[in-house]
């Protein structure tokens, strides 16, 4: 029996116990020959027993629901560890663990207090959800772990990790415990999956970003947002295929124009959260299967068809059959809302357009991905796209006087392009771009623009890798060994290193080469100074 079924089966058992105890109270009231005083005492005792049984049932049910791994720890289990002061970190950790387990991943959920000694060495992958209390202190429950484990050394080579750090920027040492934990893990030989996600006073955008990383690690891409973004309408002004003839999946340049006079501002490095919609033919297919009219109004502001376009729809017969006969309100309640998708912004506000670089993704059954399918095929040009701009301060530009090394692959060019635009506008000439894709003929995204920057001196150096063409370095990280001496010289001159692109493969490969060239301590020092930053997905 899996943990979910254990949690569900705990409920009927608990209900049965409660019904039995309530029945005992009623029997006692009816048949026991007691004086009024004794009667009140016996009845009170039974009521207390009912209450204690109820508390025990709730505790057991919560434990069943909250322990996704249960029993023995699977050899390949992903650790989700939390350090909580008020319970919020524990709540987020439990939701994270349940989302990963729902996708079929083996998960072990535990308090960080249980991870002292060599316990961390049992895992190859771990996520940490930790709070900071007071002025940079660990939560009380993990003070022992912080004092004993973090003060020493523990060989963690082979462990990959991610950190969600909860804090309050009104305190001087913002998210200090989370960042100290991340730094300690890296010093022990563990490799970060992504840069720590900092959550300022429960910031919903940062929590959605954490959900994005859960998706990357295997949680369902259709997991409903924990906090829905507040979207604004934008208009699709341009959609252009960039890699016609490529051996890879199609990649598109998209341009959006705000439908409102004040859509908000953004900087290079910021993120566009897109609210995708289902393809019109998929909505029509479900309506036909359920025998419903998509034009009927459901809340006075939208049609049933529009409401279903923003819901996660079943694509199998069993899923559709479960919805037949439901009243419309119950139907909509049964379907989760479509979650947002994140894309690096490839333009600046001065361009007058929000530009994206989006590659078509597909589900295992061949269907287009929800977000990429909506943007690259289903929304018509001139149609509305829901957008929320999200600050990504951890990837904002360095000062113009600081040299900048930009490394990325694939659609990571979007984030790098915005930075190069910002550098060109600021008159900052010391820029070095290292970029990798499949072929130079078809996949050198925004080639004309980049070559123009090279000619104008905006780009001092350009290194390219193409994995499907002989004579080039295969991957972008393969450009780094031959450039090691120059890389060290740029860093000695104060350069910042920004990495944007795929989490799987590229990010780890680049990190390994940078560590080999610069040394782990130097790379950690750069990260601490804000001179080594990553936006990976």
PyMOL commands that set and color helices and strands:
alter all, ss='L'
color gray80, all
select helices_A, chain A and resi 3-31+36-66+88-102+112-115+119-122+140-148+176-187+204-216+280-290+304-309+317-321+328-334+349-351+370-378+393-395+410-426+447-456+476-479+481-492+503-518+520-528
alter helices_A, ss='H'
color red, helices_A
select strands_A, chain A and resi 78-83+107-111+125-133+137-138+160-167+191-192+197-200+232-241+251-258+271-275+341-344+354-359+384-390+404-409+431-437+461-466+496-501+532-536
alter strands_A, ss='S'
color yellow, strands_A
deselect
rebuild
show_as cartoon
